[in-house]
């Protein structure tokens, strides 16, 4: 089965990174930064629900935006410092926000649907795991890929 070129390219990069164990180390670093951001996210989420809004979606998106901005700074300076040179750039931030929008969409859908079947705290926990998987994949493979890793279109 032939995959479309962009998907095949992403798959090739992922497999090469995994063989070099670079992806495993970055995932651990990303997860450690994520623990800090999870605490920020959850604190803001539950504070907003308690004092500001009863909307799960509004609380989730607001909490995500604050945590995502902190995540960009920490990941640029640690996890992906080789790719960023330890510098913060608007272009990288925009890509990071873009990947985060995909992740927060998945997270919001997850928390709203899961909360129909379980307590909100458990639904939020599942949403955090979904967000991690989506966000790390896009961040590693697209946003902060090494500068020399430019793929040329295949005929």
JONOR-V672961 format. One record per pair of residues at least 12 apart in sequence whose C-alpha atoms are under 10 Angstrom apart, sorted by the first residue. I is the first residue (numbers start at 1). GAP is how many residues later the second one is. Records with the same first field share a line. If there is no record, write none. Layout:
# JONOR-V672961
I = GAP / GAP
This chain:
# JONOR-V672961
4 = 150
5 = 146 / 147 / 148 / 149 / 150
6 = 145 / 146 / 147 / 148
9 = 132 / 141 / 142 / 143 / 144 / 145
10 = 127 / 128 / 131 / 132 / 141
11 = 130
13 = 127 / 128 / 132 / 136 / 138
14 = 123 / 126 / 127
17 = 123 / 124
23 = 113 / 114 / 117 / 118
25 = 54
26 = 49 / 52 / 53 / 54 / 110 / 114
27 = 52 / 105 / 106 / 109 / 110 / 113
28 = 51
29 = 45 / 46 / 49 / 50 / 51
30 = 41 / 44 / 45 / 48 / 49 / 50 / 102 / 105 / 106 / 109 / 110
31 = 44 / 48 / 101 / 105
32 = 43 / 47
33 = 37 / 38 / 39 / 40 / 41 / 42 / 45 / 46
34 = 33 / 34 / 36 / 37 / 40 / 41 / 94 / 98 / 102
35 = 36
36 = 31 / 34 / 35 / 38
37 = 26 / 27 / 29 / 30 / 31 / 32 / 33 / 34 / 37
38 = 25 / 26 / 29 / 30 / 33 / 87 / 90 / 94
39 = 28
40 = 23 / 24 / 26 / 27 / 28 / 30
41 = 18 / 19 / 20 / 21 / 22 / 23 / 24 / 25 / 26 / 27 / 87
42 = 17 / 18 / 21 / 22 / 25 / 79 / 82 / 83 / 86
43 = 20
44 = 15 / 16 / 18 / 19 / 20 / 22 / 23
45 = 12 / 13 / 14 / 15 / 16 / 17 / 18 / 19 / 79
46 = 13 / 14 / 17 / 74 / 75
47 = 12 / 16
48 = 12 / 14 / 15
55 = 57
56 = 52 / 55 / 56 / 59 / 64 / 68
57 = 47 / 48 / 50 / 51 / 52 / 54 / 55
58 = 50
59 = 49
60 = 44 / 45 / 47 / 48 / 51 / 52 / 64 / 67
61 = 40 / 43 / 44 / 46 / 47
63 = 41
64 = 36 / 37 / 39 / 40 / 43 / 44 / 67
65 = 32 / 35 / 36 / 39
68 = 25 / 28 / 29 / 32 / 33 / 36
69 = 24 / 27 / 28 / 31
71 = 25 / 29
72 = 16 / 20 / 21 / 22 / 23 / 24 / 25 / 28 / 67
73 = 13 / 14 / 15 / 16 / 20
74 = 12 / 14
75 = 13 / 21 / 64 / 69
76 = 12 / 13 / 16 / 17 / 20 / 68
79 = 61 / 65
80 = 59 / 60 / 63 / 64 / 65 / 66
81 = 63
82 = 62 / 63 / 64 / 65
83 = 60 / 61 / 62 / 63 / 64 / 65
84 = 60 / 61 / 62 / 63
91 = 52
92 = 47 / 51 / 52
93 = 50
94 = 49
95 = 43 / 44 / 47 / 48 / 49
96 = 39 / 42 / 43 / 46 / 47 / 48
97 = 38 / 42 / 46
98 = 37 / 40 / 41 / 45
99 = 35 / 36 / 37 / 38 / 39 / 40 / 43 / 44
100 = 31 / 32 / 34 / 35 / 36 / 38 / 39
101 = 30 / 34
102 = 29 / 32 / 33 / 36
103 = 24 / 25 / 27 / 28 / 29 / 30 / 31 / 32 / 33 / 34 / 35
104 = 23 / 24 / 26 / 27 / 28 / 30 / 31
105 = 22 / 26
106 = 21 / 22 / 24 / 25 / 28 / 29
107 = 16 / 17 / 18 / 19 / 20 / 21 / 22 / 23 / 24 / 25 / 27
108 = 15 / 16 / 19 / 20 / 22 / 23
109 = 18
110 = 13 / 14 / 15 / 16 / 17 / 18 / 19 / 20 / 21
111 = 12 / 13 / 14 / 15 / 16 / 17 / 19
112 = 12 / 15
113 = 14
114 = 12 / 13
